[in-house]
Amino acid sequence: MAKNCPDYINDLNDYLDGGVSPELCAEIEAHIGKCQNCRIMVDTLKQTVTLCREGKEEPLPEALETRLRSLLKQRWDQKFGQK
């Protein structure tokens, strides 16, 4: 049975880190060679990894950080319950 885009999604991080088997690597490369959407996703992931590794930390404005932390806590509590 032929694989589709969703079948490769979970393996993309390991693919970029070089952590998949040579067979799966060849499969993914063949797929992204003909699938523009997956190629864009892989390129975007590569750029994100590069920015995270090479980028410098920029502090958020205090009001934005407070708001973001509050929103994240709210979402956490909704999903996992309050602690």
N, C-alpha and C positions, 0 to 999 in steps of 0.2 A: 504494500500500500504506500502510495506516494505521500510524503510529508508536505504540510502546508506551513505558512508563516508561524502560526501559533505553536507549532511543534518545535520550533527552534528558539523561541523567546527565552525559555528558562536556561538555555545553554549559552546565550550570547556573552554573559559576563565571563564565564569560564573560557569561552572561545577567545575573548580578547586577552585574557590572562595566560593563554597558552595551556590551559588545563583540561582540554578535551582530547580524546583519542585522535590519532591521525585520520582514521576513517570518518569520524564525525566532523573533524576540521575540514576535510575535503568535501563532505556533504554540504556543510554550511557555506563554504566558499563557492560551491557550484550554485547553491540557491541564491546567495546574494549577488552572484554574477548575472542572474537573469531577473531578479526581483528588485525593482527600484525602491520600493517601500522599505524592505529589509536593509538594503544598502544604505539608505538614508539613516535608518535607525542605528546601524553599526557605526557609521561615520559620526553620528551625534554622540554615541556612547564613547567613542575614542576621544572626541574633543572634550567631553565632560571629564574623562579620566585625566587627560593632559592638564586641563585647567585646575583640577583638584590637586594634582601632584605639584604643579609648577606655580600655581597662583599664590598670591599672598593674602593673608587674612585681612579682611576689611570689617571694622566694627560697624554694626547697625546703629542707626539713631536710636537713642534710648526708648523713645515712645514706640517705635516699630518693634524693637526687641521685646518689650513688655507685652505688646499686643500679640505678637507671634507666640510667645511662651504661653500666654493665656489661652489662645486658640488651640495650641497643641495639647495643653493639659485638658481642656474641655473635650477634645476628640479622644484622647487617651481614656478619660473617665467614661465616656460614652461607650467605648469599645470594651474596656477591661474592668470597668467599675472603679469607684473611688477608693483610694487607699489612705 
